[in-house]
Each structure stands twice: as structure tokens, then as C-alpha cells.
Amino acid sequence: MEIDLGTTLVGVVGLAIFALPFVYDYRNRKKKERLLFQSLKGIAQEHNCEISQYEFCSDFIIGLDESKNFAFFYKKKEENFVSQHVDLSEIQTCHTAKKARTIKTKEGNLVITDRIELCFTPANNRMNEIRFELYDKEINTQLSGQLQLADKWVKQLNDRIINIK
């Protein structure tokens, strides 16, 4: 069985056309991640900090300066950007706030998540709680790992908060 040059060429072109959207999406995602990281790094430098650990998800990035115990957050929200930071030495605890509702359907109950936030409760009662908004149903149409990321960072940040004290 011989494969001629025409068949090979059609196969290669077909494969390239099939792979092109995936390559394009990957490059766009990496470019977006790089831009968000540069912004997060700039916020950290404003506070004389350096990002030693970070994680990118969808339209936001969260980072940590492990030596100075600062957490940083940067999110693209429609045409605006939200940047926040927290000095973990001033925080009592960190927890996930999840706003969800249940809808009854013929097949059973359906839970719809409306909002996910990382919440920082300050040790000083006069300070307000600080919230990093990871997901809002009004802006994002679909969850893409925000809940898992929130749970991971809550554990990591609480471990760090406990070790500071």
C-alpha cells in the first residue's frame, strides 16, 4: 500500500487546519496570563514585595510574597481592572464565600453558583473584611476552576496566617 504525495499533503494541511484554533487559543491564553502577571508584579513592587508564587485562572491572577506575607489580586472586570492586596500579618483568617441558589427541575435539584470570593477577616475589628472576587455569574458565563482554586488558596493562606502568629 503506497501513500502518494497528494494524500500526504492533504493530510498535513487537514491536520494543520484542525490544530490551528487550539494553537491560537493557547497563545492568546499565555499572552493574557503574561499581561496579568506583569500587572500583578507591578502592584507587588509598589508595596516593596516580590511575587514568589502565583496562579492564573480565567480573568484574574492571585499571587503571594512568601517572605513578606502579602497576598495580591488582579482581575480584569469588563473594561476595568481591580487590584487588591492584603498584609497577612493583619489577618485573623481567610475563608471562601460562595453564593449559590438551588433550582428544582424534573431531574432533581440544580445548584447554580452566582459568586465566589476569597474573604480575609482582619484581626482588628475596626477594619473591614477584604474580598477577592474570583467569580461573578453576571460577568463570567461559566465556572472554570475558580472554586477549586479558592479552596486551594484558602488552605495555603490560612496555613501561612497561622505560621505568622
Secondary structure, 3 states (H helix, E strand, C coil): CCCCHHHHHHHHHHHHHHHHHHHHHHHHHHHHHHHHHHHHHHHHHHCCCCCCEEEEECCEEEEEECCCCEEEEEEEECCEEEEEEEEHHHEEEEEEEEEEEEEEECCEEEEEEEEEEEEEEECCCCCCCEEEEEEECCCCCCCCCHHHHHHHHHHHHHHHHHHHC
